[in-house]
Amino acid sequence: MSGIVKLNLSGFKAFRQSPAVLGAINAEAERLAAAANSRARGECEHPEHAQFRALGPIPTPEGSVAIATSSGDPGCWKHNAKHNTLVNALGGG
């Protein structure tokens, strides 16, 4: 059985920028940053390197994004580069 699906792109974009979706993606970014910080505290002798944080939600032309990042701390960057902390917190390792 086949059919044709036609998306209402402006409606889909509005949904992706709705408060409910913005809250959900921001909560997921915050959860990921918290998981990365927890992993970093357990992996590193420098607990101050646990500086992962969530940014967002950020509107885009297609919808919205939220980002979990290793912040502006060089120790956090190095820790993430060495241990793939964000990827592992996401469940990738």
SVG drawing of the C-alpha trace seen along z (x, -y; Angstrom):
<svg xmlns="http://www.w3.org/2000/svg" viewBox="-2 -32 46 34">
<polyline fill="none" stroke="black" stroke-width="0.4" points="0.0,0.0 1.4,-3.4 0.2,-6.9 1.3,-10.4 2.1,-12.5 2.2,-16.2 3.7,-18.1 2.6,-21.5 6.1,-22.9 5.2,-26.2 3.1,-24.3 5.9,-21.8 8.4,-24.6 6.0,-26.3 5.7,-23.0 9.5,-22.7 9.6,-26.2 6.7,-25.8 7.3,-26.2 6.7,-22.5 9.4,-21.4 11.8,-24.1 11.4,-22.9 11.9,-19.3 15.1,-19.9 16.5,-22.2 15.8,-19.6 17.6,-16.9 20.7,-19.2 20.7,-19.9 20.4,-16.1 23.3,-15.4 25.5,-18.2 24.7,-16.8 25.6,-13.3 28.9,-14.5 29.7,-16.4 29.0,-13.3 31.3,-11.2 34.0,-13.9 34.0,-14.0 34.5,-10.2 37.2,-10.1 39.4,-13.0 41.6,-13.9 40.6,-17.5 36.9,-17.9 37.0,-21.5 37.2,-20.2 33.5,-19.1 32.3,-22.3 29.9,-20.9 26.8,-23.0 23.7,-23.3 23.1,-26.2 19.7,-26.9 17.2,-26.5 18.5,-28.3 16.0,-29.1 17.1,-28.0 15.5,-28.5 14.4,-24.8 13.2,-24.8 15.3,-24.9 18.4,-23.3 19.9,-23.0 23.6,-22.2 25.6,-20.4 29.1,-21.8 32.4,-21.6 32.1,-25.3 35.0,-27.8 37.3,-26.0 40.5,-24.6 40.7,-21.8 37.1,-20.7 38.0,-20.8 41.1,-18.6 39.1,-16.2 36.4,-15.8 39.1,-15.3 40.8,-12.6 37.8,-10.8 35.0,-11.6 32.9,-12.5 30.0,-14.1 29.7,-11.1 29.9,-8.6 27.3,-10.6 25.0,-10.4 25.5,-6.6 27.9,-6.3 30.7,-4.6"/>
</svg>
